[in-house]
Amino acid sequence: MTPRESIRCLGCGGIVPDAAGPTHAYMLASPGCWQTYTELLARTSGGGLPHVDAYAAQHPGGADRDPRQRRSVAVHLTALCLGIEFGAGRLDALRSRLSATVLPRLGLPEWPLLPAPESRGEVTVTDVAARSDAELAAVVQEWSSAVWGAWRPQHDTVRLWAQTAIGAS
C-alpha cells in the first residue's frame, strides 16, 4: 500500500490527505481535512471534548459571505472561551443556546463578522487524529488552547459574549 499524498488544508492550513470527497456545507475545509475530522468524531463520540469548537474556529473561511458560517465561528469561539477561561462544562448544552441567549441580551440581530487570524493555531485535526485514544483528551485541550490563542485579537469581544451567556458582566 502506498501512502496517500498530502496537501495543505485551505481552511486550517494543516497538512491533510489529498482526498476527494464531501466537505462541510459552509465551513471551508479541504476534503481530506473534513474526512480526518469525521474519523476523529467517530473515535470520540460522547467524549465531551471541545474538539467541535476547535475545528470550527480553525475553519472560519466564508464567514464574510455566509451568515451560517459567521454564526458558527462566533458560537464555537464563545464555547472555547467558556471552556478555557470560565471552566464551563457541558459545552454541548451551552453551545446550543448561545445565539438565543447572547444576541437578544446584546441587542444584536445576528453575529458580527470577526476578522480571522492569519495563523489558525499550530495544532490541527491531523495532529490530534494521529494520537492514541489515551492521549486524546490532553491533545484536544492543547488544540483548543492553540486555536483560542490564535484568535487573541478577538478575545475581548468573545469574552463579552461568554460573560453575557453566563449572565456575568
Secondary structure, DSSP 8 states (H G I E B T S, - for coil): -----EEE-TTT--EEE---S---SSS---HHHHHHHHHHHHHHTT---THHHHHHHT--TTTTT-HHHHHHHHHHHHHHHHHHHS----HHHHHHHHHHHHHHHHT-SS-------SS--S--HHHHHTS-GGGHHHHHHHHHHHHHHHTGGGHHHHHHHHHHHHT--
